[in-house]
Amino acid sequence: MLHVAEYQKGVISRAQLHKAGLSDNQIGRRVASETFVRLHAGVFAIAGSPDSFERRLIAALLAVGPEAVASHRAAAFLYRFDGVRARVEISLPHRKRPRLRGVVIHRVASLPREHTHQRGPIRLTSVARTICDVAPIYRGKGLESFLDEALARRLVTRGEILATMGGMPANFEGAGMLRALLDDRPEGRARVESPLEQELQELLRTAKITGWTPQHVVAGCRIDVAFPEASLAVQVDSFRHHSSRSDWARDHRRHAALVQAGWRVLPVTLEDLREGDHLVARIRSALGTFSTARR
């Protein structure tokens, strides 16, 4: 019994307790003595087990039954998408109509098994299905950032998303927006590889700086924002993607390859983006140096 609860982040269901040999009277006595803490009808936490998002999510799934899966923002949070807040959200077939306090329940027309997978004690929607589900939540630039992050991190492919869309109702909410974004990415590559890159691109547009190309490839290196005429590479340094020794070594090799190819490299950090005017001045200065050198 305890090993099951430990695997489930301190949560266990009445059915699992019955399987372990406990009767309803024994379960009731443990609740009365506060050895068990009731979370939902038929679902308990072992006293002293730490509260967590995963514990609350598992409790909701156990309360609803085996057809339920973590979905929407809950699944996105588990996949560690940037900017997604932990929220207990689950999906299950239309015919069921449970209500749980603190839980958002989506009743879906279909949830094929290939749209889900198991991650430890939690069954959740696949990355492709999660993107389809959050399409009406993260509209416009938000959905674009969500999609690009998934593609850049290689969590999913364009083909997998299209295949998943084919298994959903034809006109599910957000389908048009998502299809348009996929059409803009025929090769299945992200337009930006992080939200910081998107911030950089928006800063350049606002400053009316032209002549740049996103995700430009030179000497086998992909440049976040390139000014090909000026041979200037603007690279966003995100701690999340550049924090390990292997990341540092890869970035060093890329920098060296670009310099050898005759390019200048301008690194940009989160702090630089927060001081937008200063960054714009640095980029204009670098471009101005190129213009002066040509005279």
N, C-alpha and C positions, 0 to 999 in steps of 0.2 A: 504493500500500500504506500509506504513512504517513498519508495523509489519511483513510483508512478507520479506522486505529487511533486517530487523533486524535479523530474523530467518536465513537468507541466508548470514550472515556476511557482510551486507551492499550492496549486489548485487541483482539486479532485471532484469528481461528480458522484452523485448518489449511486448510479449504476456501477461505477468503478469500486465504490466502497462495498456494495453488495457482492461484487465479484471477489473482493478480498475477504469476504466472510462476515461483514458487519450487518447487523439487522437494523431496521428503522429505529427501534428503541435505543440501540447502542449509539447510532448516529445522533439521535436526539439528546442523549446524555452528554455526548461530547460537545454538542452545540451549547447546551445549558452550562457546561463547565468552561466554556470558551476555549476548548481545545481546537474546535472547528469554528470558523467564522463564516456565516452564510453570506455569499455574494449575490447569488440569484437563486431562484427556486431550484433545488436539486443540485446546487453547485456550492462548494465550500473551499475556503482557504485554510491551510494549516496555520494555526496561531504562531505568530513570530516570523512567518515568511514575508519577505520585503514586498511592499507594493511596487508595481512597475506597470508600464504600458503593456508589456507582453502578458503579465498576469491578468490584467483586466480584459485583454483581448481573448486569451484562452478561456477565461471564465464565460465570456459571452458566447463563444463558439460551442462550449460544452452545454450551455443552457439551451441553445437553439437546436442542436442536433448535428449529426454527421454530414448533412447536406450543406451546411453553412460554411462559408470561406471568408477570410479576411480580404477586404477589397478597398477600392478607392484610396482615400488618404491613408488608411491604415496600411495597406499594401505598399503604397508609395513610401511611407515612412520606413517600413522594414527594408525596402530596397535602398534606403538612404539617399533619396532624392533631395537636392538642395532646397531649403526653404519650406519643406513640408512639416507641418506640426503633427504630433502624435494625436490621433483621433480614433476612437474605437468605432470602426465601420465594418459591417459585414454584409454579404449578399447571400440570398437564398431564394429558392423557387417561389413563384407567385402564390402558390396554394397555401403556404404557411404565413401566418400573421401574428407572430409573437411580439410582445412589447417588453423591452428591457430598459431599465433606468440607466441613463448615461451612454446608451448605445444607439448609433444610427444604423438602421436596418434598411437595406435596399432589396426590394422584391423584384427579381429579374425574370424575364420570360424564359431565358435559357442560360445554362451555365455548363457547357460541355466539359468533360473531364480534361480535355487537352488545353483548356483555358486556365487550368489550375495546376499547382504542384505543392508538394509537401516540403516545408522547411522546418526541421525539428518537429516540435509538437504542434506547429501551426500550419494549417492548409490555407493557402492564399492564392489570389489570382496571379496568373503569369504576368510578366512585365508588359507583354503586348496587350493583354486584356485590361491591365491596370491603366495603360495609356488611353485605351478606348473609354474606360469608365470615367476617367477624370477630364476627358475632353470638354464637357460642358461646364466644368468647375474652373479649369485653368484656360480661360479664353484668350484669344489673340496672342500677344507676346508671351503670356504665361504658358500657354500650351506649346508654343514654339520652343521656349526654353526647356520645357519638360521633355519634348521629343528629342531635341538636340542633345540633351544630357544623356538620355538613354542610348542614343546612337553612338555618341562619343565614348561612353564607358563600355560600349559593346555588350550592353545588357540585352539587346534585341536587334533584329534586323528589319529592314523595310519590308521584306517579304513576309516575315512572321507577323508583323502588324496587319498587313493586307490580308493574310490568311485568316487572322482572328476576326477582322472586320467582316469577312465573308461568312463567318459562323454566327453573326449577330443579326438582329433585326435590321432590315435594309436601311431604314432612316433613323437609326438611334441618334439621340441628341448629341450634337457635336461631330457627327460623321462628316459633314461637308467641310468643316474647318480642318479636321484631321486629314481628310483626303487631299485637300488643297496643299497642305504642308508637305505631304508625302510626294505629291506631284512636283513640288519645287525641289525635291531631293531624289531625282531619278536614279542616282548612283548609290543611294542609301547612306550618304555621308552627312554628318552634322554640318550645318552652316556655322555654328559656333560650338566650341567644345566645353564651355562653361558659362554660367551667368555673368562672370566678369568680362568675358569676351563680348557678350551682348552689350554690357554697359559701355565698353570701349567703343564699339561700333556706333552706339547711339550718341556718344560724346562727339565722335568725329562728324556725324551727320549734323548735330546741333551746331557745331563750330563751322559747318560748311567747308570742311577739309575734304578735298576730292583726290582722285588718283590712286585710291587704295583698293585692294582686293582681299576678301577674307579667305582663309584656308588655302593659301597659295603655296605651291610646292616648288622648292628650289633645292638642287643637290640632294634629292631624296628626303628633304626635311619639309614638314608642313608648318607654314608660318601662320600665326593667328591673324595678323593684319599686315599685309605687305604693300609697300609702295614700290612697284617694280621699276618704274623709271628712275627713281632715286636709289634703288638697291637698299632700301631701308626696311628692316624687319622689326615689327613691334610685337613683342611676345609678352603675354600675360603670365605672371608667376603667381599661381594659386597654391597656398600651403597644402590644400587637400591633395593636389595632384603632383606636388613637387616636394614632398616632405621626407622621403626615404633616401638612403644612400644611392640606390639604383636609379631613382628619379633624378637625383643631382647629377650622376654620371651621364645619364642619357641627355640631359639638358646641356651639359658641358660639351659632349660630342656634337650635338646639333649646333651649338653656338660656334664651335671651331669649324665645322663644315661650312656654315654660312659665311664666316669671315674669309675662309679660304676661297670661297666662290666670289668674293668681292663685295659682300653685303655688310652693312653696319647693323648691329642689333641693339634695339632700345627695349630694355626690360620694363614692365609695368606691374606694379603691385596694387593690392586693394587700397592702400593708403594713397597711392598716386591717383587712383580713380576718384577717391573722395575729395581730392584737391584738383578738381577738373580743370580749372583755369590754368593752374601751373603746368599740368600735363599737356594741355593744348599748346602752351607756349614752348614746351620742350620739343614737341613734335614739329611745330612750325619752325623752330630754330634748326632742327635736324634737316628739314626739307630746304630751308633757306641756305644752309651750308652747301647742300648739293647744287642749288641753283647758282650760287656764287662761284662754285668750283667749275661750273660749265662755261663761265664767261671767259 
